[in-house]
């Protein structure tokens, strides 16, 4: 059994190294997550806009038009403003 001690110690050290590496990768991912998401959304938006412009009246163009229409209805509603009595 004494010959197994170095093997077990190597396994423990390897597991520790793997855990530390996974923690570093996780921290790096969380650090760059927000900028990467913003970049991806911007690029996808540009590609969608270009496709919509080159295919007017298509399904993508109609989806964008209807989305903008319904968003406009939501923001232009006349909401009653509650007056504060001071």
N, C-alpha and C positions, 0 to 999 in steps of 0.2 A: 504494500500500500504506500510505502514511502516514495516509490517511483512515480506515483500519481500526483504528488503535491505540486511539482513544477507545472504540470499540465493544467491543474485547477487554477493555479495562480495566473497563468497565461490567459485562461478563459475569463477570469475576473477582470484582468487588465484590459483585455479586448472589449469586454462589455462596457467598461468605464469609458474607454475611448469612443466607442460607438455612441454612447449616451451624450457625451460632450459634443461630438460632431453633430448629432441631431439637434441639440439645443442651439448650436451656432447657426445651423441652417434655418431653423425656425425663427430665430431672431432676425436674421437677414431678410427672410421672406416678409415678416411683419413690418420691417423698416421700409421696404420698397413696395409694399402692397398698394398703398394709396396712389403713389405716382404712376405705377404701372396700370392701375385700373383707369385713371384719368386719361392716360395716353391711349389705351385701347379703345375707350369710349369715343375719344375725339377722332381717332382714325376710322373707326367703324361708321361714325356719323358722316365723315367726309366721303367715304366710299358710297354710303347710301344716298347722300345728296347728289353725287356725281351720276350714279345710276338712275336716280329719279329724273334728273335733268335730261339725260340722254334718252330716256324712255317715257316721254310725257303721256299721261293717260293710262299708264300701265298700273299693275296691281300695287307696286311699291309707291308710286306717285299718289295713287288714290288713298292709300293707307295714311300717308303723311298729310294729305289735304284734310281727310276726315279727322285725324288726331288733332291737327291745329284748329279745326273748326270747333270741336267739342271742348278743347282747352279754352278757346276764346269765350265760349258760352259760360264756362265755370267762372272765369275771372271777371266777366262783365255783368254778372248778376247784381241786381240792386239789393244789397243787404241793408237792413235797418241798423243804424248805428245807435247803440245804447248811450243815452246822454247821462253823464255823471252829474249828480246833484252835489255841488260843493258850495 
